[in-house]
């Protein structure tokens, strides 16, 4: 999976970070691998 290049000046960030080596591992292991989620520029989830 290839993400588009980051946009500059387009507003607050929204993204999630997953602790997996590749897309196949993410498909197999799912959302439980999420280590951080940022919505509208605010950190709303961080796995400890």
Number of C-alpha atoms within 10 A of each C-alpha: 5 4 5 6 6 8 8 7 6 7 9 11 14 12 11 16 12 17 14 15 8 10 12 10 13 16 10 9 13 13 12 10 14 17 14 16 17 16 13 11 12 11 14 11 13 12 9 5
